[in-house]
């Protein structure tokens, strides 16, 4: 299974519900395309829900970083929601917990943009 | 392939495709389960094998259909060793920027070796004769 990305709007925040695997190939390109589309439309507040993402490899991590940079360069912010233990471990190992703002609770994540 | 009660060795010559990454992952996981590795260890082995295979297929062999990836799985009670070889140009540690350095944190790539080392108990690489890189990783039961 690759990744599915579903967008929903909560106020002025775009929440992306991702599910599946973000890995080299189809999974990482789907994520990249979703972020590019959002930035093109002018969406600058992005909360990426990874609670249903079972697996991310180093290519997927690279796409998260690229997405963060793309949104930041457009003047926006990309934050993460609902990390599984495996994804938390990856962010610890790669020190990316120092880069991303991470939330366990969607309401807190949404409120952080205001 | 050879098998006994105490040891099992599997060897493969694989195509330089992403399908080979899945195949290597699945075979390593099946062997890990058979030799009693728990879910956390299986996840670690899966991550390391996939990263190493992607390096071999994509960075080493550059998806070249004429180049093969060598995979050897060796299991014995308490230990799983994975050896993966490619036919690429090889690399040195000094060629790989430190992905944990502040200036590299936002780079898109370069974390594969870090993850392999983090998830396995041993991870060594060497030049392969006549060409390429050979990586050997070991996971032991009950170690981080």
gemmi code that builds the backbone of each chain (N, CA, C; Angstrom):
import gemmi

chains = {
    "A": [
        ("UNK", (0.851, -1.205, 0.000), (0.000, 0.000, 0.000), (0.879, 1.244, 0.000)),
        ("UNK", (0.562, 2.189, -0.884), (1.273, 3.465, -0.880), (0.539, 4.422, 0.068)),
        ("UNK", (0.707, 5.703, -0.173), (0.089, 6.652, 0.752), (-1.137, 7.302, 0.111)),
        ("UNK", (-2.157, 7.555, 0.917), (-3.281, 8.366, 0.447), (-3.283, 9.666, 1.245)),
        ("UNK", (-3.573, 10.752, 0.567), (-3.559, 12.070, 1.212), (-4.945, 12.698, 1.022)),
        ("UNK", (-5.593, 13.038, 2.107), (-6.914, 13.664, 2.042), (-6.845, 15.018, 2.752)),
        ("UNK", (-7.226, 16.057, 2.038), (-7.168, 17.401, 2.624), (-8.539, 17.808, 3.168)),
        ("UNK", (-8.533, 18.502, 4.272), (-9.755, 19.129, 4.773), (-9.383, 20.485, 5.345)),
        ("UNK", (-10.348, 21.397, 5.277), (-10.111, 22.757, 5.746), (-10.756, 22.947, 7.111)),
        ("UNK", (-9.992, 23.374, 8.091), (-10.533, 23.690, 9.419), (-10.176, 25.149, 9.686)),
        ("UNK", (-11.165, 26.051, 9.478), (-10.855, 27.474, 9.544), (-9.882, 27.813, 8.431)),
        ("UNK", (-8.769, 28.461, 8.785), (-7.793, 28.785, 7.745), (-6.613, 27.808, 7.726)),
        ("UNK", (-6.786, 26.678, 8.404), (-5.734, 25.658, 8.420), (-6.126, 24.495, 7.514)),
        ("UNK", (-5.188, 24.072, 6.685), (-5.407, 22.878, 5.876), (-4.837, 21.678, 6.622)),
        ("UNK", (-5.694, 20.718, 6.911), (-5.238, 19.492, 7.560), (-5.111, 18.419, 6.478)),
        ("UNK", (-3.938, 17.819, 6.404), (-3.733, 16.702, 5.472), (-3.746, 15.417, 6.287)),
        ("UNK", (-4.719, 14.555, 6.007), (-4.756, 13.249, 6.653), (-4.048, 12.255, 5.740)),
        ("UNK", (-2.877, 11.823, 6.179), (-2.109, 10.868, 5.382), (-2.307, 9.467, 5.947)),
        ("UNK", (-2.342, 8.483, 5.067), (-2.481, 7.090, 5.511), (-1.676, 6.185, 4.592)),
        ("UNK", (-0.975, 5.228, 5.190), (-0.206, 4.285, 4.380), (1.284, 4.428, 4.617)),
        ("UNK", (2.055, 4.328, 3.552), (3.514, 4.352, 3.653), (4.070, 5.481, 2.800)),
        ("UNK", (4.984, 6.269, 3.376), (5.658, 7.323, 2.612), (7.083, 6.832, 2.360)),
        ("UNK", (7.305, 6.255, 1.202), (8.592, 5.655, 0.879), (9.026, 6.077, -0.520)),
        ("UNK", (10.253, 5.707, -0.871), (10.779, 6.042, -2.189), (9.801, 5.582, -3.261)),
        ("UNK", (9.536, 6.470, -4.231), (8.638, 6.108, -5.316), (7.306, 6.805, -5.190)),
        ("UNK", (6.248, 6.032, -5.368), (4.906, 6.615, -5.447), (4.508, 7.362, -4.175)),
        ("UNK", (4.848, 6.801, -3.023), (4.432, 7.407, -1.760), (5.011, 8.787, -1.565)),
        ("UNK", (6.302, 8.939, -1.852), (6.929, 10.237, -1.624), (6.503, 11.249, -2.680)),
        ("UNK", (6.269, 10.801, -3.921), (5.850, 11.757, -4.948), (4.427, 12.244, -4.692)),
        ("UNK", (3.564, 11.377, -4.159), (2.194, 11.802, -3.837), (2.217, 12.894, -2.779)),
        ("UNK", (3.088, 12.736, -1.803), (3.195, 13.737, -0.750), (3.704, 15.068, -1.330)),
        ("UNK", (4.748, 14.971, -2.154), (5.337, 16.173, -2.771), (4.285, 16.933, -3.591)),
        ("UNK", (3.510, 16.192, -4.391), (2.496, 16.829, -5.239), (1.435, 17.525, -4.397)),
        ("UNK", (1.048, 16.900, -3.306), (0.032, 17.493, -2.432), (0.517, 18.816, -1.854)),
        ("UNK", (1.751, 18.849, -1.389), (2.301, 20.082, -0.809), (2.408, 21.173, -1.872)),
        ("UNK", (2.885, 20.801, -3.045), (3.017, 21.795, -4.117), (1.667, 22.399, -4.476)),
        ("UNK", (0.640, 21.562, -4.558), (-0.701, 22.053, -4.883), (-1.191, 23.048, -3.837)),
        ("UNK", (-0.950, 22.738, -2.571), (-1.395, 23.624, -1.492), (-0.697, 24.979, -1.579)),
        ("UNK", (0.602, 24.935, -1.790), (1.373, 26.181, -1.842), (0.953, 27.010, -3.053)),
        ("UNK", (0.709, 26.342, -4.156), (0.257, 27.043, -5.362), (-1.070, 27.752, -5.117)),
        ("UNK", (-1.943, 27.098, -4.335), (-3.260, 27.701, -4.032), (-3.163, 28.796, -2.975)),
        ("UNK", (-1.992, 28.908, -2.351), (-1.811, 29.954, -1.342), (-2.087, 29.517, 0.076)),
        ("UNK", (-2.276, 28.201, 0.279), (-2.497, 27.708, 1.645), (-1.182, 27.745, 2.412)),
        ("UNK", (-1.171, 28.439, 3.520), (0.093, 28.645, 4.241), (0.107, 28.050, 5.637)),
        ("UNK", (-1.024, 27.539, 6.062), (-1.079, 26.907, 7.381), (-1.436, 25.432, 7.168)),
        ("UNK", (-0.459, 24.590, 7.357), (-0.640, 23.177, 7.009), (-0.336, 22.302, 8.221)),
        ("UNK", (-1.309, 21.470, 8.582), (-1.133, 20.512, 9.671), (-1.188, 19.109, 9.062)),
        ("UNK", (-0.070, 18.422, 9.130), (0.039, 17.106, 8.493), (-0.208, 16.014, 9.525)),
        ("UNK", (-1.323, 15.315, 9.354), (-1.713, 14.260, 10.297), (-1.104, 12.927, 9.851)),
        ("UNK", (-0.145, 12.438, 10.628), (0.555, 11.206, 10.268), (0.118, 10.012, 11.120)),
        ("UNK", (-1.015, 10.140, 11.811), (-1.401, 9.086, 12.756), (-1.708, 7.762, 12.063)),
        ("UNK", (-2.053, 7.808, 10.774), (-2.343, 6.562, 10.046), (-1.211, 6.179, 9.092)),
        ("UNK", (-0.065, 6.807, 9.275), (1.095, 6.449, 8.440), (1.896, 5.368, 9.172)),
        ("UNK", (1.959, 4.213, 8.575), (2.570, 3.063, 9.248), (4.078, 3.012, 9.060)),
        ("UNK", (4.574, 3.669, 8.037), (5.996, 3.490, 7.718), (6.493, 4.693, 6.921)),
        ("UNK", (7.653, 5.193, 7.307), (8.324, 6.243, 6.536), (9.787, 5.836, 6.412)),
        ("UNK", (10.331, 5.875, 5.206), (11.759, 5.594, 5.053), (12.530, 6.909, 4.912)),
        ("UNK", (13.826, 6.828, 4.637), (14.620, 8.057, 4.583), (14.179, 8.956, 3.431)),
        ("UNK", (13.672, 8.359, 2.344), (13.136, 9.182, 1.250), (11.894, 9.927, 1.710)),
        ("UNK", (11.050, 9.235, 2.479), (9.855, 9.879, 3.024), (10.209, 10.999, 3.979)),
        ("UNK", (11.231, 10.758, 4.809), (11.692, 11.824, 5.709), (12.171, 13.012, 4.887)),
        ("UNK", (12.895, 12.708, 3.809), (13.360, 13.783, 2.923), (12.204, 14.584, 2.351)),
        ("UNK", (11.094, 13.896, 2.050), (9.926, 14.611, 1.516), (9.271, 15.478, 2.593)),
        ("UNK", (9.260, 14.986, 3.834), (8.720, 15.820, 4.925), (9.533, 17.101, 5.059)),
        ("UNK", (10.856, 16.941, 5.009), (11.741, 18.104, 5.131), (11.527, 19.052, 3.948)),
        ("UNK", (11.437, 18.455, 2.751), (11.225, 19.273, 1.556), (9.891, 20.025, 1.642)),
        ("UNK", (8.862, 19.330, 2.131), (7.563, 19.976, 2.297), (7.627, 21.113, 3.297)),
        ("UNK", (8.340, 20.883, 4.387), (8.522, 21.924, 5.400), (9.188, 23.145, 4.780)),
        ("UNK", (10.238, 22.911, 3.986), (10.979, 24.009, 3.369), (10.119, 24.735, 2.335)),
        ("UNK", (9.384, 23.951, 1.547), (8.529, 24.560, 0.507), (7.488, 25.482, 1.132)),
        ("UNK", (6.830, 25.009, 2.176), (5.787, 25.820, 2.828), (6.427, 27.033, 3.521)),
        ("UNK", (7.561, 26.817, 4.181), (8.243, 27.927, 4.877), (8.688, 29.002, 3.887)),
        ("UNK", (9.235, 28.567, 2.750), (9.707, 29.526, 1.747), (8.562, 30.347, 1.155)),
        ("UNK", (7.345, 29.780, 1.228), (6.168, 30.509, 0.735), (5.571, 31.388, 1.834)),
        ("UNK", (6.251, 31.425, 2.971), (5.771, 32.269, 4.071), (4.815, 31.566, 5.007)),
        ("UNK", (4.702, 30.243, 4.882), (3.766, 29.511, 5.713), (4.454, 28.610, 6.715)),
        ("UNK", (3.652, 27.746, 7.338), (4.198, 26.807, 8.329), (3.568, 25.438, 8.148)),
        ("UNK", (4.416, 24.421, 8.202), (3.934, 23.031, 8.160), (4.262, 22.383, 9.506)),
        ("UNK", (3.230, 21.852, 10.148), (3.419, 21.221, 11.452), (2.899, 19.779, 11.387)),
        ("UNK", (3.359, 18.972, 12.335), (3.014, 17.549, 12.315), (2.069, 17.192, 13.459)),
        ("UNK", (1.198, 16.243, 13.168), (0.189, 15.809, 14.139), (0.176, 14.282, 14.223)),
        ("UNK", (0.070, 13.756, 15.451), (-0.224, 12.334, 15.640), (0.853, 11.386, 15.173)),
        ("UNK", (2.073, 11.564, 15.649), (3.146, 10.674, 15.207), (3.034, 9.313, 15.889)),
        ("UNK", (3.220, 8.256, 15.120), (3.321, 6.926, 15.716), (4.687, 6.810, 16.396)),
        ("UNK", (4.837, 5.760, 17.211), (6.115, 5.544, 17.900), (7.274, 5.436, 16.895)),
        ("UNK", (7.015, 4.753, 15.799), (8.081, 4.561, 14.804), (8.510, 5.887, 14.197)),
        ("UNK", (7.543, 6.736, 13.884), (7.885, 8.025, 13.263), (8.546, 8.941, 14.299)),
        ("UNK", (8.065, 8.866, 15.551), (8.739, 9.625, 16.623), (10.204, 9.226, 16.728)),
        ("UNK", (10.458, 7.915, 16.691), (11.842, 7.435, 16.772), (12.679, 7.989, 15.620)),
        ("UNK", (12.095, 7.997, 14.430), (12.828, 8.507, 13.270), (13.189, 9.982, 13.440)),
        ("UNK", (12.243, 10.757, 13.946), (12.519, 12.188, 14.146), (13.591, 12.398, 15.213)),
        ("UNK", (13.586, 11.511, 16.229), (14.636, 11.595, 17.258), (16.002, 11.272, 16.657)),
        ("UNK", (16.070, 10.159, 15.938), (17.357, 9.711, 15.380), (17.930, 10.756, 14.418)),
        ("UNK", (17.062, 11.356, 13.632), (17.518, 12.305, 12.611), (17.588, 13.749, 13.131)),
        ("UNK", (17.247, 13.938, 14.393), (17.247, 15.270, 15.037), (16.228, 16.227, 14.428)),
        ("UNK", (15.281, 15.684, 13.684), (14.305, 16.570, 13.046), (13.220, 17.034, 14.013)),
        ("UNK", (13.237, 16.461, 15.238), (12.308, 16.974, 16.240), (12.680, 18.409, 16.610)),
        ("UNK", (13.921, 18.807, 16.265), (14.329, 20.190, 16.527), (13.827, 21.136, 15.431)),
        ("UNK", (13.331, 20.553, 14.344), (12.879, 21.359, 13.203), (11.355, 21.489, 13.198)),
        ("UNK", (10.688, 20.345, 13.378), (9.227, 20.332, 13.261), (8.551, 20.634, 14.591)),
        ("UNK", (7.450, 21.361, 14.509), (6.537, 21.446, 15.653), (5.613, 20.242, 15.569)),
        ("UNK", (5.484, 19.515, 16.675), (4.721, 18.267, 16.674), (3.622, 18.329, 17.728)),
        ("UNK", (2.427, 17.849, 17.356), (1.295, 17.858, 18.289), (0.657, 16.471, 18.362)),
        ("UNK", (0.229, 16.101, 19.577), (-0.518, 14.858, 19.748), (-2.009, 15.101, 19.541)),
        ("UNK", (-2.415, 16.330, 19.776), (-3.831, 16.665, 19.806), (-4.152, 17.648, 18.672)),
        ("UNK", (-5.172, 17.313, 17.868), (-5.478, 18.155, 16.707), (-5.895, 19.569, 17.118)),
        ("UNK", (-6.694, 19.666, 18.169), (-7.159, 20.992, 18.598), (-5.967, 21.887, 18.964)),
        ("UNK", (-5.000, 21.302, 19.664), (-3.808, 22.087, 20.033), (-3.011, 22.468, 18.799)),
        ("UNK", (-2.918, 21.553, 17.850), (-2.200, 21.849, 16.606), (-2.863, 22.976, 15.839)),
        ("UNK", (-4.181, 22.928, 15.743), (-4.928, 23.986, 15.035), (-4.758, 25.332, 15.749)),
        ("UNK", (-4.869, 25.298, 17.083), (-4.776, 26.542, 17.855), (-3.402, 27.185, 17.729)),
        ("UNK", (-2.384, 26.376, 17.483), (-1.017, 26.911, 17.430), (-0.798, 27.842, 16.241)),
        ("UNK", (-1.685, 27.769, 15.254), (-1.523, 28.630, 14.075), (-2.083, 30.030, 14.306)),
        ("UNK", (-2.914, 30.180, 15.356), (-3.572, 31.478, 15.514), (-2.760, 32.391, 16.420)),
    ],
    "B": [
        ("UNK", (20.449, -22.207, -1.070), (19.900, -22.039, 0.279), (20.235, -23.276, 1.118)),
        ("UNK", (20.684, -23.085, 2.340), (20.935, -24.222, 3.222), (20.245, -23.957, 4.553)),
        ("UNK", (19.805, -25.029, 5.195), (19.078, -24.847, 6.446), (19.403, -25.981, 7.411)),
        ("UNK", (19.410, -25.669, 8.658), (19.519, -26.691, 9.688), (18.749, -26.161, 10.875)),
        ("UNK", (18.694, -26.929, 11.922), (17.955, -26.501, 13.103), (18.571, -25.239, 13.698)),
        ("UNK", (19.893, -25.116, 13.606), (20.585, -24.035, 14.297), (20.970, -22.871, 13.410)),
        ("UNK", (20.918, -23.056, 12.115), (21.401, -21.994, 11.234), (20.664, -22.052, 9.893)),
        ("UNK", (20.457, -20.873, 9.304), (19.886, -20.857, 7.953), (20.559, -19.743, 7.160)),
        ("UNK", (20.953, -20.067, 5.958), (21.610, -19.092, 5.084), (20.853, -19.037, 3.765)),
        ("UNK", (20.541, -17.820, 3.338), (19.887, -17.618, 2.046), (20.730, -16.640, 1.236)),
        ("UNK", (20.884, -16.924, -0.044), (21.631, -16.006, -0.924), (20.819, -15.738, -2.180)),
        ("UNK", (20.862, -14.499, -2.641), (20.076, -14.085, -3.806), (20.895, -13.145, -4.695)),
        ("UNK", (20.615, -13.205, -5.977), (21.076, -12.187, -6.928), (19.819, -11.465, -7.393)),
        ("UNK", (19.702, -10.195, -7.109), (18.451, -9.483, -7.362), (18.622, -8.409, -8.433)),
        ("UNK", (17.509, -8.110, -9.104), (17.502, -7.028, -10.098), (17.602, -5.679, -9.381)),
        ("UNK", (18.059, -4.694, -10.133), (18.191, -3.344, -9.554), (16.865, -2.593, -9.672)),
        ("UNK", (15.869, -3.086, -8.951), (14.531, -2.491, -8.987), (13.993, -2.334, -7.566)),
        ("UNK", (12.955, -1.496, -7.441), (12.341, -1.319, -6.126), (11.589, -2.580, -5.684)),
        ("UNK", (11.191, -3.435, -6.641), (10.584, -4.714, -6.261), (11.568, -5.555, -5.452)),
        ("UNK", (12.852, -5.436, -5.788), (13.869, -6.192, -5.049), (13.968, -5.711, -3.604)),
        ("UNK", (13.699, -4.428, -3.386), (13.706, -3.890, -2.018), (12.629, -4.599, -1.197)),
        ("UNK", (11.433, -4.717, -1.778), (10.332, -5.403, -1.081), (10.673, -6.866, -0.826)),
        ("UNK", (11.277, -7.504, -1.834), (11.596, -8.934, -1.703), (12.622, -9.165, -0.588)),
        ("UNK", (13.654, -8.327, -0.558), (14.684, -8.461, 0.475), (14.086, -8.231, 1.856)),
        ("UNK", (13.250, -7.217, 1.965), (12.593, -6.890, 3.229), (11.766, -8.081, 3.708)),
        ("UNK", (10.954, -8.637, 2.804), (10.063, -9.739, 3.181), (10.856, -10.971, 3.613)),
        ("UNK", (11.896, -11.307, 2.863), (12.684, -12.497, 3.213), (13.416, -12.309, 4.539)),
        ("UNK", (13.942, -11.109, 4.768), (14.628, -10.842, 6.035), (13.641, -10.926, 7.203)),
        ("UNK", (12.442, -10.377, 6.988), (11.425, -10.418, 8.050), (10.979, -11.853, 8.346)),
        ("UNK", (10.777, -12.632, 7.295), (10.364, -14.033, 7.499), (11.412, -14.784, 8.317)),
        ("UNK", (12.674, -14.538, 7.993), (13.753, -15.233, 8.702), (13.860, -14.724, 10.151)),
        ("UNK", (13.693, -13.422, 10.326), (13.752, -12.854, 11.680), (12.656, -13.443, 12.564)),
        ("UNK", (11.463, -13.536, 12.011), (10.338, -14.126, 12.766), (10.649, -15.578, 13.126)),
        ("UNK", (11.154, -16.313, 12.153), (11.446, -17.740, 12.354), (12.458, -17.944, 13.471)),
        ("UNK", (13.379, -16.991, 13.621), (14.419, -17.137, 14.637), (14.109, -16.349, 15.906)),
        ("UNK", (12.849, -15.952, 16.057), (12.391, -15.456, 17.345), (12.549, -13.971, 17.608)),
        ("UNK", (12.837, -13.173, 16.578), (12.932, -11.725, 16.793), (11.530, -11.144, 16.974)),
        ("UNK", (11.376, -10.284, 17.959), (10.086, -9.677, 18.252), (9.748, -8.544, 17.296)),
        ("UNK", (8.580, -7.947, 17.536), (8.066, -6.943, 16.595), (8.985, -5.724, 16.472)),
        ("UNK", (9.506, -5.243, 17.606), (10.389, -4.070, 17.550), (11.646, -4.370, 16.748)),
        ("UNK", (12.236, -5.541, 17.007), (13.427, -5.926, 16.248), (13.100, -6.096, 14.765)),
        ("UNK", (11.934, -6.674, 14.492), (11.537, -6.845, 13.081), (11.415, -5.490, 12.387)),
        ("UNK", (10.827, -4.523, 13.089), (10.707, -3.183, 12.508), (12.079, -2.580, 12.227)),
        ("UNK", (13.004, -2.781, 13.156), (14.355, -2.245, 12.979), (15.053, -2.909, 11.794)),
        ("UNK", (14.922, -4.231, 11.723), (15.548, -4.970, 10.612), (14.951, -4.526, 9.282)),
        ("UNK", (13.638, -4.388, 9.260), (12.965, -3.964, 8.030), (13.473, -2.607, 7.566)),
        ("UNK", (13.557, -1.667, 8.504), (14.019, -0.321, 8.163), (15.442, -0.363, 7.597)),
        ("UNK", (16.337, -1.098, 8.274), (17.732, -1.135, 7.850), (17.894, -1.839, 6.501)),
        ("UNK", (17.179, -2.952, 6.325), (17.285, -3.678, 5.054), (16.771, -2.826, 3.906)),
        ("UNK", (15.644, -2.158, 4.126), (15.084, -1.316, 3.056), (16.030, -0.162, 2.702)),
        ("UNK", (16.594, 0.480, 3.732), (17.516, 1.598, 3.456), (18.735, 1.109, 2.683)),
        ("UNK", (19.266, -0.044, 3.108), (20.464, -0.572, 2.467), (20.164, -1.002, 1.027)),
        ("UNK", (19.012, -1.634, 0.829), (18.636, -2.052, -0.528), (18.395, -0.853, -1.439)),
        ("UNK", (17.747, 0.172, -0.913), (17.523, 1.378, -1.729), (18.868, 1.998, -2.110)),
        ("UNK", (19.799, 2.031, -1.162), (21.132, 2.548, -1.492), (21.765, 1.738, -2.620)),
        ("UNK", (21.654, 0.413, -2.528), (22.272, -0.452, -3.542), (21.600, -0.283, -4.907)),
        ("UNK", (20.277, -0.281, -4.912), (19.516, -0.219, -6.173), (19.609, 1.173, -6.810)),
        ("UNK", (19.366, 2.191, -5.996), (19.227, 3.552, -6.540), (20.563, 4.286, -6.622)),
        ("UNK", (21.340, 4.268, -5.540), (22.582, 5.048, -5.531), (23.765, 4.242, -6.063)),
        ("UNK", (23.831, 2.950, -5.714), (24.940, 2.117, -6.199), (24.757, 1.751, -7.665)),
        ("UNK", (23.754, 0.938, -7.937), (23.546, 0.443, -9.309), (22.773, 1.408, -10.192)),
        ("UNK", (22.208, 2.459, -9.614), (21.470, 3.478, -10.373), (20.411, 2.844, -11.288)),
        ("UNK", (19.725, 1.848, -10.780), (18.644, 1.154, -11.499), (19.119, 0.516, -12.806)),
        ("UNK", (20.424, 0.332, -12.978), (20.969, -0.254, -14.207), (20.560, -1.729, -14.294)),
        ("UNK", (19.832, -2.083, -15.365), (19.308, -3.446, -15.496), (20.423, -4.477, -15.645)),
        ("UNK", (21.614, -4.032, -16.042), (22.716, -5.001, -16.209), (23.444, -5.258, -14.898)),
        ("UNK", (23.144, -4.440, -13.882), (23.812, -4.620, -12.592), (22.882, -5.321, -11.602)),
        ("UNK", (23.456, -6.184, -10.793), (22.670, -6.964, -9.842), (22.976, -6.532, -8.407)),
        ("UNK", (22.045, -6.870, -7.532), (22.254, -6.658, -6.096), (22.389, -8.029, -5.435)),
        ("UNK", (23.443, -8.189, -4.648), (23.689, -9.447, -3.941), (23.115, -9.330, -2.527)),
        ("UNK", (22.360, -10.337, -2.144), (21.765, -10.350, -0.798), (22.076, -11.678, -0.126)),
        ("UNK", (22.600, -11.595, 1.085), (22.821, -12.811, 1.875), (22.214, -12.617, 3.258)),
        ("UNK", (21.389, -13.564, 3.662), (20.777, -13.547, 4.987), (21.313, -14.751, 5.757)),
        ("UNK", (21.846, -14.487, 6.942), (22.379, -15.574, 7.776), (21.722, -15.470, 9.146)),
        ("UNK", (21.013, -16.534, 9.520), (20.356, -16.532, 10.831), (20.858, -17.695, 11.663)),
        ("UNK", (21.043, -17.419, 12.921), (21.358, -18.456, 13.907), (20.706, -18.003, 15.207)),
        ("UNK", (20.597, -18.866, 16.167), (19.890, -18.454, 17.384), (20.449, -17.151, 17.964)),
        ("UNK", (19.586, -16.151, 18.045), (19.979, -14.884, 18.654), (20.600, -13.879, 17.723)),
        ("UNK", (20.882, -14.243, 16.487), (21.584, -13.328, 15.585), (21.048, -13.429, 14.155)),
        ("UNK", (20.877, -12.259, 13.538), (20.566, -12.205, 12.103), (21.582, -11.278, 11.445)),
        ("UNK", (22.260, -11.786, 10.422), (23.217, -10.965, 9.676), (22.706, -10.782, 8.250)),
        ("UNK", (22.812, -9.557, 7.761), (22.349, -9.230, 6.416), (23.523, -8.612, 5.660)),
        ("UNK", (23.847, -9.196, 4.507), (24.908, -8.638, 3.668), (24.303, -8.241, 2.327)),
        ("UNK", (24.569, -7.015, 1.922), (24.010, -6.498, 0.663), (25.143, -5.877, -0.142)),
        ("UNK", (25.263, -6.307, -1.392), (26.327, -5.783, -2.252), (25.771, -5.206, -3.539)),
        ("UNK", (26.393, -4.136, -4.009), (25.989, -3.581, -5.305), (27.186, -3.569, -6.251)),
        ("UNK", (26.960, -3.125, -7.471), (28.020, -3.055, -8.476), (28.239, -1.610, -8.909)),
        ("UNK", (28.089, -0.695, -7.966), (28.222, 0.732, -8.270), (29.650, 1.219, -8.148)),
        ("UNK", (29.787, 2.529, -8.019), (31.120, 3.142, -7.980), (31.727, 3.155, -6.580)),
        ("UNK", (30.962, 2.707, -5.570), (31.474, 2.717, -4.207), (31.403, 4.105, -3.592)),
        ("UNK", (31.648, 4.174, -2.295), (31.651, 5.478, -1.618), (32.519, 5.399, -0.373)),
        ("UNK", (32.923, 6.560, 0.089), (33.662, 6.645, 1.353), (32.794, 7.395, 2.358)),
        ("UNK", (33.030, 7.115, 3.636), (32.274, 7.824, 4.677), (32.396, 9.332, 4.521)),
        ("UNK", (33.598, 9.756, 4.078), (33.821, 11.202, 3.958), (33.014, 11.810, 2.815)),
        ("UNK", (32.473, 10.933, 1.916), (31.624, 11.446, 0.823), (30.226, 11.814, 1.322)),
        ("UNK", (29.879, 11.303, 2.499), (28.507, 11.479, 2.995), (28.500, 12.563, 4.070)),
        ("UNK", (27.872, 13.697, 3.809), (27.813, 14.755, 4.826), (27.078, 14.272, 6.078)),
        ("UNK", (27.507, 14.728, 7.232), (26.864, 14.351, 8.493), (25.422, 14.864, 8.505)),
        ("UNK", (24.441, 13.950, 8.451), (23.043, 14.420, 8.381), (22.560, 15.074, 9.675)),
        ("UNK", (23.345, 14.930, 10.759), (22.945, 15.533, 12.036), (23.571, 16.913, 12.247)),
        ("UNK", (24.458, 17.305, 11.352), (25.034, 18.650, 11.460), (23.937, 19.682, 11.189)),
        ("UNK", (23.978, 20.761, 11.946), (22.914, 21.766, 11.845), (22.676, 22.209, 10.400)),
        ("UNK", (23.779, 22.386, 9.659), (23.647, 22.897, 8.287), (23.060, 21.857, 7.324)),
        ("UNK", (22.978, 20.589, 7.787), (22.456, 19.543, 6.904), (21.063, 19.053, 7.286)),
        ("UNK", (20.537, 19.574, 8.386), (19.258, 19.042, 8.885), (18.130, 19.168, 7.865)),
        ("UNK", (18.162, 20.209, 7.048), (17.077, 20.417, 6.093), (17.401, 19.889, 4.700)),
        ("UNK", (18.471, 19.105, 4.589), (18.747, 18.474, 3.294), (17.755, 17.339, 3.071)),
        ("UNK", (17.439, 17.119, 1.803), (16.394, 16.143, 1.501), (16.901, 14.704, 1.616)),
        ("UNK", (18.185, 14.499, 1.412), (18.684, 13.119, 1.391), (19.912, 12.986, 2.291)),
        ("UNK", (20.445, 11.757, 2.373), (21.681, 11.534, 3.117), (21.490, 10.927, 4.498)),
        ("UNK", (20.286, 10.373, 4.779), (20.025, 9.824, 6.113), (20.018, 8.300, 6.159)),
        ("UNK", (20.160, 7.643, 5.016), (20.036, 6.190, 4.959), (21.044, 5.467, 5.840)),
        ("UNK", (22.313, 5.844, 5.729), (23.365, 5.184, 6.512), (23.161, 5.416, 8.010)),
        ("UNK", (22.751, 6.626, 8.347), (22.460, 6.945, 9.753), (21.398, 5.998, 10.312)),
        ("UNK", (20.338, 5.776, 9.547), (19.249, 4.922, 10.022), (19.698, 3.463, 10.110)),
        ("UNK", (20.488, 3.013, 9.135), (20.983, 1.628, 9.179), (21.805, 1.415, 10.449)),
        ("UNK", (22.653, 2.363, 10.759), (23.496, 2.240, 11.960), (22.656, 2.321, 13.234)),
        ("UNK", (21.623, 3.149, 13.188), (20.799, 3.327, 14.387), (19.958, 2.089, 14.697)),
        ("UNK", (19.499, 1.414, 13.649), (18.548, 0.322, 13.862), (19.200, -1.050, 13.971)),
        ("UNK", (20.490, -1.157, 13.638), (21.176, -2.452, 13.742), (22.274, -2.355, 14.803)),
        ("UNK", (22.732, -3.515, 15.288), (23.789, -3.521, 16.301), (25.163, -3.355, 15.679)),
        ("UNK", (25.313, -3.814, 14.461), (26.567, -3.602, 13.725), (26.217, -3.197, 12.307)),
        ("UNK", (27.035, -2.322, 11.726), (26.852, -1.935, 10.321), (28.213, -1.509, 9.783)),
        ("UNK", (28.722, -2.319, 8.869), (30.038, -2.015, 8.291), (29.925, -2.057, 6.780)),
        ("UNK", (30.716, -1.234, 6.117), (30.738, -1.317, 4.649), (32.169, -1.336, 4.156)),
        ("UNK", (32.345, -1.968, 3.008), (33.680, -2.092, 2.427), (33.562, -2.096, 0.914)),
        ("UNK", (34.673, -1.827, 0.255), (34.688, -1.916, -1.204), (34.502, -3.379, -1.603)),
        ("UNK", (33.788, -3.585, -2.686), (33.528, -4.933, -3.174), (34.390, -5.186, -4.401)),
        ("UNK", (34.974, -6.362, -4.481), (35.818, -6.712, -5.632), (34.958, -7.427, -6.669)),
        ("UNK", (34.997, -7.084, -7.966), (35.877, -6.065, -8.549), (35.318, -4.652, -8.477)),
        ("UNK", (34.019, -4.528, -8.161), (33.424, -3.186, -8.191), (32.233, -3.143, -7.242)),
        ("UNK", (32.043, -1.993, -6.586), (30.842, -1.812, -5.796), (31.101, -1.699, -4.305)),
        ("UNK", (30.013, -1.852, -3.559), (30.059, -1.727, -2.103), (29.390, -2.946, -1.483)),
        ("UNK", (29.964, -3.422, -0.397), (29.389, -4.535, 0.347), (29.094, -4.029, 1.760)),
        ("UNK", (27.846, -4.168, 2.182), (27.447, -3.732, 3.521), (27.033, -4.966, 4.328)),
        ("UNK", (27.544, -5.071, 5.532), (27.138, -6.177, 6.412), (26.555, -5.596, 7.701)),
        ("UNK", (25.338, -6.011, 8.000), (24.650, -5.509, 9.195), (24.251, -6.704, 10.060)),
        ("UNK", (24.313, -6.514, 11.367), (23.981, -7.592, 12.300), (22.969, -7.081, 13.325)),
        ("UNK", (21.960, -7.905, 13.586), (20.998, -7.618, 14.657), (21.013, -8.782, 15.636)),
        ("UNK", (21.115, -8.450, 16.914), (21.110, -9.503, 17.940), (19.848, -9.390, 18.782)),
        ("UNK", (19.343, -10.510, 19.182), (18.144, -10.528, 20.016), (18.398, -9.787, 21.320)),
        ("UNK", (17.453, -8.936, 21.675), (17.520, -8.327, 22.992), (18.419, -7.119, 23.090)),
        ("UNK", (19.033, -6.684, 21.969), (19.839, -5.464, 21.994), (19.108, -4.388, 21.220)),
        ("UNK", (19.440, -3.135, 21.521), (18.751, -2.008, 20.890), (19.213, -1.871, 19.450)),
    ],
}
model = gemmi.Model(1)
for chain_id, residues in chains.items():
    chain = gemmi.Chain(chain_id)
    for i, (resn, *xyz) in enumerate(residues, 1):
        res = gemmi.Residue()
        res.name, res.seqid = resn, gemmi.SeqId(i, " ")
        for name, pos in zip(("N", "CA", "C"), xyz):
            atom = gemmi.Atom()
            atom.name, atom.element = name, gemmi.Element(name[0])
            atom.pos, atom.b_iso = gemmi.Position(*pos), 0.0
            res.add_atom(atom)
        chain.add_residue(res)
    model.add_chain(chain)
structure = gemmi.Structure()
structure.add_model(model)
structure.setup_entities()
